[in-house]
C-alpha cells in the first residue's frame, strides 16, 4: 500500500467547476493503479478552487510516468439517475509520492461529459528524449486522437486548407472562445447595431447627402486617432504616411526603375520635385517609392443594394523629401493599362480630381488589406499553424508549450496571392530588406516590428537551445518535422517556389521558423487589425466599396459625384460596426509574453520567459516615450496591447 497526495486546481472561467465524479490513475514503470476517487465530504471542484486529497494505491507502481484523469457523472438513486454531465476545466494536478519531490502535471483543458484524460509531468520533451515505451506510446495515442478530432478540408480551391467543422457549435470546448469573450463580443455587436438603427442609418440604401451628414456616423465611438484621421484625411502627407503606419503597412517598396506601364514624366512631377528635377536622378538616389495594387486588376466585384460595385488596380508613386521630411504622393494611375482613358493624376491637378484619385487608392488599400493582409495572412495562415500544432505536436512538446469586392472577389484575391506568397514576406527582417525600406524615415511599423521580432527571436533561440543540443537533434525530432511538413502541404499547398520549408535541418532554421509563426500570429495580426476602426470610422479615408467606376478623364469631378461614388449609407454602417468589433479588445486579454497557463515547470524556460517579458517591457517604454513626440502616436505594436495570438 502506497499513499499519495493529490492537489487539484480548477479554473476560474465561467462554468469551470463541476459536480461530476473525479478520479485519478497513477501510471508508473511497474504498473498502473485502478481509478482512485478524489472525494471529501461536501462539494469539490468549484470554480477557482485548489484542493488537497489523499489516495492509497494497492500496489507500488514504481517511478511515476503518467497521470490519468477520470471524469464521470454523479449517480443519484433512481428515478433521479445521473446528474448532468457538466464540463470541468482543470488547471493542473500535483502528485506527491511517498518518497521524492512533488510532480506537477499541467492540464489547462476542458473535460466534457465522461472521459479519461492522460497527463504528463510538466517537463518539456522532444520525441527522441522520451526514455520509456509507455511515454512513447502516450505521445502516439495523443497525436492520433487529435488527428482524428481535427481534420483538414478545402474551403475554397487555392485557399489554405482549414478545420473540417461546419459551425462553431461543433468545436471542442478547448478551441472555442471563452464564455467571457463571447459575451463581450455579442454585447458589443448588439450595442453597435442598436445605435446605428436608432440613428436611422442601417435601413438607408441611398447615398449620403453630404460629407456634413456623414459626420453623424463619425460620432460613433470615435477615438483620438480617428479624430486625427478626420482632420487630416485630405492632406497629401497623411495620405502617404498611411502606407507606412496605417492598417496595411506592408506594400510600399523602393522604386529603382519606373514600371513600363506607369509612364510618369519629369514635367508631371516638377511641381513637387522642383523645376529641372529628374526622375532618373531621384530613382538613383533612392528617394522614390511605389505602391502597386496590381493584384486587384480585373477582380470580380460585389452587388450591394442591387447595384454593381467597382474596383480599381492603381499604382501610386511616392517621394521621400530630403532631410527626413514627409513622404509625399507624386502620381497616381488608377489602372494597370496606361492610355487616354487611364490618365495619371497629379497633386497639381484640380483639387477634386486629385482627392478622388487618392480615395480610389484608399479603397484599393481596403480590399487588399481585408482580403490578403488581414484575412489570408493573419487569420487563414494562423489557422494552419494552429491546426498543424494540434495535430502534430503533443502537449509536452516544447513548441506546443511556447507557442467591397465580395466573397467571390476575396476568393480570387486569395488564390492569386497564394500563388506568389513567399517565406520572405512572412519574415519581417527579410521582407523589409526585400522591399528596400530599411531607411525610410518615420516607418514605425518597421521600427517597432523589428524590435518585437528580435525579442521573440531571442526567446525562441533560448528555448530551442534548452531542448535541442545540436542540428542533428532538430532533424531527429519526427514530430517537429511532421509539423513543418503539414504546414507546407496544407497551408502553402506544397508550393516549393514559395520558399516555405517543408523540413528543418538546423537549430538556426528552427528559430527563424518558430519566430515567424509567433510573430505573424501575434504582433503582425495586431498591427493590421487594431487600426481598422481608427482608419475607417471617417469612411472617405477608407471606403470599403465604390458605387461608380473610376474616372477616365480629368476635370469631370463634382462634389456630388464624389459623394455618389462612396458607399451607400447602410453599407457604410455595416462595415463600420464590423470593423469596430474587429478592432477592439475582445475581453479575456492575454498580452504577448504573458503565459497564465504554466506549461513549463523547469527553471531554464521560466528564466527565458521572464527575460522575454523584460525585453517587451523595455520596448514598450521606448515606444511610449517616442509617441509623446508624435502628433499621431503609433500604438499598434506596443507590446502590452498585442495579444499572444489571434484573438478575434
C-alpha positions as CSV (number, residue, x, y, z in Angstrom):
1,X,0.0,0.0,0.0
2,X,1.4,3.4,-1.0
3,X,-0.2,6.8,-0.2
4,X,-0.1,9.8,-2.5
5,X,-1.0,13.4,-2.0
6,X,-3.0,14.9,-4.9
7,X,-3.6,18.6,-5.2
8,X,-6.1,19.8,-7.9
9,X,-6.6,23.3,-9.3
10,X,-9.9,24.1,-11.0
11,X,-10.0,27.0,-13.5
12,X,-11.7,30.4,-12.9
13,X,-13.6,30.7,-16.1
14,X,-17.4,30.8,-16.1
15,X,-18.6,27.2,-15.7
16,X,-15.2,25.8,-14.9
17,X,-16.4,23.9,-11.8
18,X,-18.2,20.5,-11.9
19,X,-20.4,18.2,-9.8
20,X,-19.1,15.2,-11.6
21,X,-17.0,12.4,-10.0
22,X,-13.3,12.8,-10.5
23,X,-10.7,10.1,-10.0
24,X,-7.0,9.6,-10.9
25,X,-5.0,6.6,-12.0
26,X,-1.2,6.6,-11.4
27,X,0.9,5.1,-14.2
28,X,4.4,4.0,-13.3
29,X,7.3,1.9,-14.5
30,X,5.9,-1.1,-12.6
31,X,2.2,-0.8,-13.4
32,X,-0.9,1.3,-13.1
33,X,-3.4,1.8,-10.2
34,X,-7.1,1.5,-10.6
35,X,-9.1,4.8,-10.6
36,X,-8.7,6.4,-7.2
37,X,-11.6,8.7,-6.3
38,X,-10.9,12.3,-5.3
39,X,-13.5,12.9,-2.7
40,X,-14.2,14.6,0.6
41,X,-17.3,15.4,2.4
42,X,-19.2,18.1,0.6
43,X,-18.7,19.9,-2.8
44,X,-15.4,19.6,-4.6
45,X,-14.0,21.2,-7.8
46,X,-15.7,24.5,-7.5
47,X,-14.6,27.4,-9.8
48,X,-11.2,28.7,-8.7
49,X,-10.7,26.0,-6.0
50,X,-7.3,24.4,-5.1
51,X,-8.0,21.3,-3.1
52,X,-5.9,18.5,-1.5
53,X,-6.7,14.8,-1.4
54,X,-5.0,11.7,-0.1
55,X,-5.3,8.5,-2.2
56,X,-3.9,5.0,-1.5
57,X,-2.5,2.8,-4.2
58,X,-2.9,-1.0,-3.6
59,X,0.5,-1.6,-5.3
60,X,3.9,0.0,-5.9
61,X,3.8,1.4,-9.4
62,X,7.5,2.4,-9.4
63,X,8.7,5.7,-10.9
64,X,5.6,7.8,-11.9
65,X,5.3,8.3,-15.6
66,X,1.7,9.5,-16.3
67,X,-1.5,10.5,-14.5
68,X,-4.9,9.6,-15.9
69,X,-7.8,11.8,-15.0
70,X,-11.2,10.2,-14.9
71,X,-14.5,12.1,-15.1
72,X,-18.0,10.6,-14.8
73,X,-21.5,11.8,-13.9
74,X,-22.5,11.7,-10.2
75,X,-25.0,8.9,-9.8
76,X,-28.1,9.5,-7.7
77,X,-30.7,7.0,-6.6
78,X,-33.4,6.1,-9.1
79,X,-35.5,7.8,-10.5
80,X,-33.2,10.8,-10.5
81,X,-30.3,9.0,-12.2
82,X,-27.1,10.6,-13.2
83,X,-26.7,14.4,-12.8
84,X,-26.0,16.5,-15.9
85,X,-22.6,15.7,-17.4
86,X,-21.2,19.2,-17.0
87,X,-17.9,20.3,-18.3
88,X,-14.9,20.9,-16.0
89,X,-11.8,23.0,-16.6
90,X,-8.7,21.6,-14.8
91,X,-5.7,23.8,-14.5
92,X,-3.2,21.3,-13.1
93,X,-2.7,18.4,-10.7
94,X,0.2,17.9,-8.3
95,X,1.1,14.4,-7.2
96,X,3.3,13.9,-4.1
97,X,4.6,10.3,-4.0
98,X,5.5,8.5,-0.8
99,X,9.2,9.5,-1.3
100,X,10.5,12.2,-3.5
101,X,9.6,15.7,-4.7
102,X,6.1,16.7,-5.8
103,X,5.4,16.2,-9.6
104,X,3.3,18.9,-11.4
105,X,1.0,17.8,-14.3
106,X,-0.2,20.7,-16.3
107,X,-3.7,20.2,-17.8
108,X,-5.4,23.5,-18.8
109,X,-8.2,21.7,-20.6
110,X,-11.9,21.3,-20.5
111,X,-13.3,17.8,-19.9
112,X,-16.8,17.3,-21.2
113,X,-19.1,14.5,-20.1
114,X,-17.5,11.2,-19.2
115,X,-13.9,10.6,-20.2
116,X,-10.3,9.9,-19.4
117,X,-7.5,12.4,-20.0
118,X,-3.9,11.3,-19.8
119,X,-1.5,13.9,-18.4
120,X,2.3,14.0,-18.4
121,X,4.6,15.6,-15.9
122,X,5.3,19.2,-17.0
123,X,8.9,19.0,-18.2
124,X,9.1,19.6,-22.0
125,X,10.2,16.6,-24.0
126,X,11.0,16.3,-27.7
127,X,10.2,13.0,-29.3
128,X,13.6,11.4,-29.2
129,X,14.1,12.3,-25.5
130,X,11.3,10.1,-24.1
131,X,13.1,7.3,-22.2
132,X,10.3,4.8,-21.7
133,X,7.9,2.8,-24.0
134,X,4.9,3.9,-22.0
135,X,5.7,7.6,-22.6
136,X,6.4,7.0,-26.3
137,X,3.1,5.2,-26.6
138,X,1.3,8.1,-24.9
139,X,2.7,10.5,-27.4
140,X,1.5,8.4,-30.3
141,X,-2.0,8.0,-28.8
142,X,-2.4,11.7,-28.0
143,X,-1.5,12.7,-31.5
144,X,-3.7,10.0,-33.1
145,X,-6.7,11.2,-31.0
146,X,-6.0,14.8,-32.1
147,X,-5.6,13.9,-35.7
148,X,-8.9,12.1,-35.6
149,X,-10.6,15.1,-33.9
150,X,-9.1,17.9,-36.0
151,X,-9.2,17.1,-39.7
152,X,-8.4,19.2,-42.8
153,X,-10.8,20.3,-45.5
154,X,-10.6,22.5,-48.6
155,X,-12.9,25.5,-48.1
156,X,-12.2,27.0,-51.5
157,X,-9.8,25.9,-54.2
158,X,-6.4,27.7,-53.9
159,X,-7.0,28.8,-50.3
160,X,-5.0,27.4,-47.4
161,X,-6.8,24.3,-46.0
162,X,-8.8,24.6,-42.8
163,X,-10.5,22.8,-39.9
164,X,-13.2,20.4,-41.1
165,X,-16.2,21.7,-39.0
166,X,-19.5,23.1,-40.2
167,X,-20.2,25.5,-37.4
168,X,-18.6,27.0,-34.3
169,X,-21.1,25.0,-32.2
170,X,-19.3,21.8,-33.3
171,X,-15.9,22.8,-32.0
172,X,-14.3,21.2,-29.0
173,X,-14.6,23.5,-25.9
174,X,-10.8,23.7,-25.8
175,X,-10.5,25.6,-29.0
176,X,-13.6,27.8,-28.7
177,X,-13.6,31.4,-27.4
178,X,-14.1,31.7,-23.7
179,X,-17.6,32.5,-22.4
180,X,-16.3,35.9,-21.3
181,X,-15.0,36.7,-24.8
182,X,-18.2,35.5,-26.5
183,X,-20.5,37.6,-24.2
184,X,-18.3,40.6,-24.6
185,X,-18.3,40.3,-28.4
186,X,-22.1,39.9,-28.7
187,X,-22.9,42.7,-26.3
188,X,-20.6,45.0,-28.3
189,X,-22.2,43.9,-31.6
190,X,-25.7,44.4,-30.2
191,X,-24.9,47.9,-28.9
192,X,-23.3,48.9,-32.2
193,X,-26.2,47.8,-34.4
194,X,-28.7,49.3,-32.0
195,X,-27.0,52.7,-32.1
196,X,-27.0,52.7,-35.9
197,X,-30.7,51.6,-36.0
198,X,-31.6,54.4,-33.6
199,X,-29.9,56.9,-35.8
200,X,-32.0,55.7,-38.7
201,X,-28.9,54.8,-40.8
202,X,-28.9,51.0,-41.2
203,X,-32.1,51.0,-43.4
204,X,-31.0,53.7,-45.8
205,X,-29.9,52.2,-49.1
206,X,-29.2,55.5,-50.9
207,X,-26.1,57.7,-50.9
208,X,-25.1,60.1,-48.2
209,X,-26.4,63.6,-48.7
210,X,-23.1,65.3,-47.9
211,X,-19.9,64.9,-46.0
212,X,-21.5,67.0,-43.3
213,X,-24.3,64.4,-42.9
214,X,-21.6,61.7,-42.9
215,X,-20.1,63.3,-39.8
216,X,-23.1,61.8,-37.9
217,X,-21.5,58.5,-38.4
218,X,-18.2,59.8,-37.2
219,X,-19.7,60.4,-33.7
220,X,-20.0,56.6,-33.3
221,X,-17.3,55.7,-30.7
222,X,-14.6,57.9,-32.1
223,X,-11.1,57.8,-30.7
224,X,-8.2,60.4,-30.7
225,X,-6.6,58.6,-33.7
226,X,-9.9,58.7,-35.5
227,X,-10.2,62.4,-34.8
228,X,-6.8,62.9,-36.4
229,X,-7.8,60.9,-39.5
230,X,-10.9,63.2,-39.8
231,X,-8.9,66.3,-39.6
232,X,-6.1,65.3,-42.0
233,X,-7.6,62.8,-44.4
234,X,-7.3,65.1,-47.4
235,X,-3.7,66.0,-46.8
236,X,-1.1,64.5,-49.1
237,X,1.4,63.9,-46.3
238,X,-1.1,62.0,-44.3
239,X,-2.3,60.0,-47.3
240,X,1.3,58.9,-47.9
241,X,2.0,58.2,-44.2
242,X,-0.7,55.6,-44.1
243,X,1.4,53.3,-46.4
244,X,4.0,53.3,-43.5
245,X,1.9,53.3,-40.4
246,X,-1.7,52.7,-41.4
247,X,-3.5,49.4,-41.3
248,X,-1.7,47.9,-44.3
249,X,1.9,48.9,-43.9
250,X,3.3,46.0,-46.0
251,X,3.1,47.1,-49.6
252,X,5.3,50.1,-50.0
253,X,8.7,49.3,-51.7
254,X,11.6,51.4,-53.0
255,X,11.3,52.1,-56.7
256,X,14.6,51.8,-58.7
257,X,13.0,52.0,-62.1
258,X,9.6,53.1,-63.2
259,X,7.3,50.3,-64.4
260,X,6.8,50.4,-68.2
261,X,3.0,50.6,-67.7
262,X,3.4,53.7,-65.4
263,X,4.7,56.5,-67.8
264,X,5.3,59.3,-65.4
265,X,7.4,62.1,-66.9
266,X,9.7,64.8,-65.4
267,X,7.2,67.5,-66.3
268,X,4.4,65.8,-64.4
269,X,6.3,65.8,-61.1
270,X,8.2,69.1,-61.4
271,X,5.6,70.9,-59.2
272,X,6.6,68.7,-56.3
273,X,10.3,67.9,-57.1
274,X,11.0,71.4,-58.4
275,X,12.0,72.9,-61.8
276,X,14.5,70.9,-63.7
277,X,14.0,67.9,-61.5
278,X,14.9,64.5,-62.9
279,X,13.0,61.3,-62.1
280,X,16.1,59.3,-63.1
281,X,18.2,61.2,-60.6
282,X,15.6,60.6,-57.8
283,X,15.4,56.9,-58.8
284,X,19.2,56.6,-58.5
285,X,19.2,58.5,-55.2
286,X,16.6,56.0,-53.8
287,X,14.0,58.7,-52.9
288,X,11.1,57.2,-54.9
289,X,8.7,54.5,-53.6
290,X,5.9,52.6,-55.3
291,X,2.7,51.0,-54.0
292,X,1.2,48.8,-56.7
293,X,-2.3,47.2,-56.3
294,X,-1.9,45.2,-59.5
295,X,-3.4,42.1,-57.8
296,X,-6.8,43.8,-58.0
297,X,-6.7,44.0,-61.8
298,X,-9.9,42.5,-63.2
299,X,-11.1,41.2,-59.9
300,X,-14.8,40.4,-59.6
301,X,-16.9,42.9,-57.7
302,X,-19.9,42.7,-55.5
303,X,-23.5,43.8,-55.9
304,X,-24.9,45.9,-53.0
305,X,-28.5,47.2,-52.7
306,X,-29.0,45.8,-56.2
307,X,-26.2,48.0,-57.7
308,X,-22.9,46.7,-59.1
309,X,-19.8,48.0,-57.4
310,X,-16.5,48.9,-58.9
311,X,-12.8,48.4,-58.2
312,X,-9.5,49.8,-59.5
313,X,-5.9,48.5,-59.6
314,X,-3.9,51.7,-59.0
315,X,-0.2,52.5,-59.0
316,X,1.0,55.2,-56.6
317,X,4.4,56.9,-56.9
318,X,5.7,58.5,-53.7
319,X,8.6,60.8,-53.0
320,X,10.7,61.0,-49.8
321,X,11.5,64.7,-49.3
322,X,15.1,65.4,-48.3
323,X,16.3,65.7,-44.7
324,X,13.8,63.4,-43.1
325,X,10.8,65.4,-44.4
326,X,7.4,63.9,-45.1
327,X,6.7,61.2,-47.7
328,X,4.5,62.7,-50.4
329,X,2.5,61.3,-53.3
330,X,3.8,62.2,-56.8
331,X,1.4,60.5,-59.2
332,X,-1.5,58.0,-59.3
333,X,-2.7,55.9,-62.2
334,X,-5.9,54.0,-61.5
335,X,-5.3,51.1,-63.8
336,X,-2.5,48.8,-65.0
337,X,-3.1,49.9,-68.6
338,X,-1.9,53.4,-69.5
339,X,-3.7,55.4,-72.2
340,X,-6.2,58.1,-72.9
341,X,-8.8,56.6,-70.6
342,X,-6.4,56.0,-67.8
343,X,-4.8,59.4,-67.0
344,X,-2.1,59.9,-64.5
345,X,-3.4,62.0,-61.6
346,X,-1.1,64.6,-60.0
347,X,-1.1,66.8,-57.0
348,X,-1.1,69.8,-59.4
349,X,-4.4,68.7,-60.9
350,X,-7.9,70.1,-60.0
351,X,-8.3,69.5,-56.2
352,X,-11.4,67.4,-56.6
353,X,-9.8,65.2,-59.2
354,X,-6.8,64.6,-57.0
355,X,-8.9,63.8,-54.0
356,X,-11.0,61.3,-55.9
357,X,-7.8,59.6,-57.2
358,X,-6.4,59.3,-53.7
359,X,-9.8,57.9,-52.5
360,X,-9.7,55.2,-55.1
361,X,-6.3,54.2,-53.8
362,X,-7.6,54.1,-50.3
363,X,-10.5,51.8,-51.5
364,X,-7.9,49.5,-53.0
365,X,-6.0,49.5,-49.7
366,X,-9.2,48.4,-48.0
367,X,-9.7,45.5,-50.4
368,X,-6.1,44.2,-50.3
369,X,-5.8,44.7,-46.6
370,X,-9.1,42.9,-45.7
371,X,-8.6,40.0,-48.1
372,X,-4.9,39.4,-48.0
373,X,-3.0,41.1,-45.2
374,X,-5.8,40.5,-42.6
375,X,-7.9,37.5,-43.7
376,X,-5.3,35.4,-45.5
377,X,-2.0,36.1,-43.7
378,X,-3.3,37.0,-40.2
379,X,-6.2,34.5,-40.0
380,X,-6.2,31.7,-42.5
381,X,-2.5,31.0,-42.2
382,X,-2.8,31.3,-38.4
383,X,-5.4,28.6,-38.5
384,X,-3.0,26.5,-40.5
385,X,-0.3,26.9,-37.8
386,X,-2.8,26.1,-35.1
387,X,-4.2,23.0,-36.9
388,X,-0.7,21.6,-37.5
389,X,0.2,22.3,-33.9
390,X,-2.8,20.5,-32.6
391,X,-2.3,17.5,-35.0
392,X,1.5,17.1,-34.8
393,X,2.8,18.4,-31.5
394,X,1.8,16.7,-28.2
395,X,1.2,18.9,-25.1
396,X,4.6,18.0,-23.7
397,X,6.5,19.2,-26.9
398,X,8.4,22.5,-26.2
399,X,7.0,24.2,-29.2
400,X,3.4,23.4,-28.2
401,X,4.2,25.0,-24.9
402,X,5.6,28.3,-26.3
403,X,4.0,28.9,-28.9
404,X,-16.5,45.9,-51.5
405,X,-15.3,43.1,-53.6
406,X,-17.5,40.4,-52.0
407,X,-16.7,36.8,-51.3
408,X,-16.1,36.0,-54.9
409,X,-13.5,38.8,-55.2
410,X,-12.0,37.9,-51.9
411,X,-11.6,34.3,-53.1
412,X,-9.9,35.4,-56.3
413,X,-7.5,37.6,-54.5
414,X,-6.6,34.9,-52.0
415,X,-6.0,32.5,-54.9
416,X,-3.8,35.0,-56.6
417,X,-1.8,35.8,-53.5
418,X,-1.3,32.2,-52.6
419,X,0.4,31.7,-56.0
420,X,3.0,34.3,-55.1
421,X,3.2,34.3,-51.3
422,X,6.8,33.8,-50.1
423,X,8.5,32.8,-46.9
424,X,10.4,36.1,-47.2
425,X,7.1,38.1,-47.0
426,X,6.3,36.3,-43.7
427,X,9.7,37.0,-42.1
428,X,9.8,40.7,-41.2
429,X,13.5,41.4,-41.4
430,X,13.8,39.8,-44.9
431,X,10.6,41.5,-46.0
432,X,11.9,44.9,-45.0
433,X,15.1,44.3,-47.0
434,X,13.3,42.9,-50.0
435,X,11.1,46.0,-50.2
436,X,14.1,48.3,-49.8
437,X,12.5,50.3,-46.9
438,X,15.3,49.9,-44.3
439,X,15.9,53.6,-44.0
440,X,12.7,55.4,-44.9
441,X,12.0,57.9,-42.0
442,X,9.0,57.6,-39.8
443,X,8.3,53.9,-40.6
444,X,7.1,52.9,-37.1
445,X,5.6,49.6,-38.2
446,X,9.1,48.6,-39.3
447,X,10.9,50.0,-36.2
448,X,8.6,48.6,-33.6
449,X,8.1,45.3,-35.5
450,X,11.8,44.7,-35.8
451,X,12.2,45.2,-32.1
452,X,9.5,42.7,-31.3
453,X,10.8,40.3,-33.9
454,X,14.2,40.5,-32.2
455,X,12.7,39.9,-28.7
456,X,10.7,36.9,-30.0
457,X,13.7,35.5,-31.8
458,X,15.9,35.8,-28.7
459,X,13.2,34.0,-26.6
460,X,12.8,31.2,-29.2
461,X,16.5,30.8,-29.5
462,X,16.8,30.3,-25.8
463,X,14.0,27.7,-25.7
464,X,15.5,25.9,-28.7
465,X,18.9,25.8,-27.1
466,X,17.4,24.1,-24.0
467,X,15.7,21.3,-25.8
468,X,17.8,20.9,-29.0
469,X,21.6,20.4,-28.2
470,X,22.6,20.1,-31.9
471,X,21.4,20.5,-35.5
472,X,21.0,16.7,-35.6
473,X,18.5,16.8,-32.7
474,X,16.3,19.1,-34.9
475,X,16.5,16.7,-37.8
476,X,15.7,13.7,-35.5
477,X,12.6,15.2,-34.0
478,X,9.9,13.4,-36.0
479,X,7.0,15.4,-34.5
480,X,8.7,18.7,-35.4
481,X,9.3,17.6,-38.9
482,X,5.7,16.4,-39.3
483,X,4.5,19.8,-38.0
484,X,6.6,21.7,-40.6
485,X,5.7,19.3,-43.4
486,X,2.0,19.7,-42.7
487,X,2.1,23.5,-42.6
488,X,3.9,23.4,-46.0
489,X,1.4,20.9,-47.6
490,X,-1.9,22.1,-46.1
491,X,-1.2,25.8,-45.7
492,X,1.0,26.6,-48.6
493,X,-0.4,23.8,-50.8
494,X,3.1,22.2,-51.4
495,X,4.3,25.2,-53.4
496,X,8.1,24.8,-53.5
497,X,8.7,28.1,-55.1
498,X,7.2,29.8,-52.0
499,X,10.5,29.2,-50.2
500,X,8.5,27.9,-47.2
501,X,10.4,25.0,-45.8
502,X,8.9,21.5,-45.7
503,X,11.6,20.4,-43.2
504,X,14.1,21.9,-40.9
505,X,17.8,20.9,-40.7
506,X,19.4,23.2,-38.2
507,X,18.7,25.0,-34.9
508,X,19.0,28.3,-36.7
509,X,16.3,27.4,-39.3
510,X,14.0,26.2,-36.4
511,X,14.5,29.6,-34.6
512,X,13.6,31.5,-37.7
513,X,10.6,29.4,-38.4
514,X,9.1,29.4,-34.9
515,X,9.8,33.2,-34.7
516,X,7.8,33.6,-38.0
517,X,4.9,31.7,-36.7
518,X,4.7,33.5,-33.3
519,X,5.2,37.0,-34.9
520,X,2.6,36.5,-37.5
521,X,0.0,35.1,-35.1
522,X,0.6,37.9,-32.5
523,X,2.3,41.2,-33.4
524,X,1.6,41.3,-37.1
525,X,-2.0,40.4,-36.6
526,X,-2.5,43.2,-34.0
527,X,-0.7,45.7,-36.3
528,X,-3.0,45.0,-39.2
529,X,-6.2,44.6,-37.1
530,X,-6.2,47.1,-34.3
531,X,-6.3,50.2,-36.5
532,X,-9.2,49.2,-38.7
533,X,-11.8,51.2,-36.8
534,X,-9.5,54.3,-36.4
535,X,-8.8,54.3,-40.1
536,X,-12.4,53.7,-41.3
537,X,-14.8,55.4,-39.0
538,X,-14.3,58.5,-41.2
539,X,-15.4,56.5,-44.2
540,X,-13.9,58.7,-47.0
541,X,-10.5,57.8,-45.7
542,X,-11.0,54.1,-46.3
543,X,-14.1,53.4,-48.3
544,X,-15.0,49.7,-48.4
545,X,-16.6,49.9,-51.8
546,X,-17.2,52.3,-54.7
547,X,-20.6,52.7,-56.4
548,X,-19.3,54.5,-59.6
549,X,-16.5,53.4,-61.9
550,X,-13.0,55.0,-61.7
551,X,-12.7,58.3,-63.7
552,X,-11.4,58.0,-67.2
553,X,-10.6,61.7,-67.7
554,X,-9.7,64.8,-65.7
555,X,-11.8,67.8,-64.9
556,X,-15.1,65.9,-64.5
557,X,-15.3,65.5,-60.7
558,X,-18.0,67.4,-59.0
559,X,-18.8,67.4,-55.2
560,X,-22.0,65.4,-55.8
561,X,-20.1,62.9,-57.9
562,X,-17.5,62.3,-55.2
563,X,-20.3,61.6,-52.7
564,X,-22.2,59.3,-55.2
565,X,-19.0,57.3,-55.7
566,X,-18.7,56.5,-52.0
567,X,-20.6,53.5,-50.3
568,X,-24.3,53.8,-49.6
569,X,-25.4,54.7,-46.1
570,X,-26.4,51.2,-44.9
571,X,-23.2,49.6,-46.4
572,X,-21.1,52.2,-44.6
573,X,-22.9,51.4,-41.3
574,X,-22.5,47.6,-41.7
575,X,-18.7,47.8,-42.3
576,X,-18.1,50.4,-39.6
577,X,-19.8,48.3,-36.9
578,X,-18.0,45.2,-38.1
579,X,-14.6,46.9,-38.0
580,X,-15.4,48.3,-34.6
581,X,-15.9,44.8,-33.4
582,X,-12.7,43.5,-35.0
583,X,-10.5,46.4,-33.7
584,X,-11.4,46.5,-30.1
585,X,-10.4,44.5,-27.0
586,X,-12.4,41.3,-27.2
587,X,-12.2,40.6,-23.5
588,X,-10.1,37.9,-21.8
589,X,-6.9,39.6,-22.9
590,X,-3.6,37.8,-22.8
591,X,-0.8,40.2,-23.8
592,X,2.2,39.0,-25.7
593,X,4.7,37.2,-23.4
594,X,2.0,36.5,-20.8
595,X,1.5,32.8,-20.0
596,X,-1.0,32.3,-17.2
597,X,-1.1,28.6,-18.1
598,X,2.1,27.3,-16.6
599,X,3.0,24.5,-19.1
600,X,6.7,24.8,-18.4
601,X,7.9,23.6,-14.9
602,X,11.6,23.7,-15.5
603,X,13.7,26.7,-14.3
604,X,15.5,27.3,-17.6
605,X,12.4,28.1,-19.7
606,X,10.9,30.0,-16.9
607,X,14.0,32.3,-16.8
608,X,13.7,32.7,-20.6
609,X,10.0,33.7,-20.2
610,X,11.0,36.3,-17.6
611,X,13.8,37.7,-19.8
612,X,11.3,37.9,-22.8
613,X,8.8,39.8,-20.7
614,X,11.6,42.2,-19.6
615,X,12.6,42.8,-23.3
616,X,9.0,43.5,-24.2
617,X,8.6,45.9,-21.3
618,X,11.6,47.9,-22.4
619,X,10.3,48.0,-26.0
620,X,7.0,49.4,-24.6
621,X,8.8,52.1,-22.7
622,X,10.7,53.2,-25.7
623,X,7.5,53.2,-27.9
624,X,5.6,55.3,-25.3
625,X,8.5,57.8,-25.0
626,X,8.6,58.2,-28.8
627,X,4.9,58.5,-29.1
628,X,4.8,61.5,-26.7
629,X,6.6,63.5,-29.5
630,X,4.2,62.4,-32.3
631,X,1.1,64.2,-33.5
632,X,-0.4,60.8,-34.2
633,X,1.1,58.2,-31.9
634,X,1.7,54.7,-33.4
635,X,0.4,52.3,-30.8
636,X,-0.4,49.2,-32.9
637,X,2.8,47.4,-31.9
638,X,3.0,48.4,-28.2
639,X,3.6,45.0,-26.5
640,X,1.0,45.3,-23.7
641,X,-1.7,45.8,-26.3
642,X,-0.6,42.9,-28.5
643,X,-2.5,39.6,-27.9
644,X,-0.4,36.4,-27.5
645,X,-2.3,35.0,-30.5
646,X,-5.0,35.9,-33.0
647,X,-7.9,36.9,-30.6
648,X,-10.8,37.9,-32.9
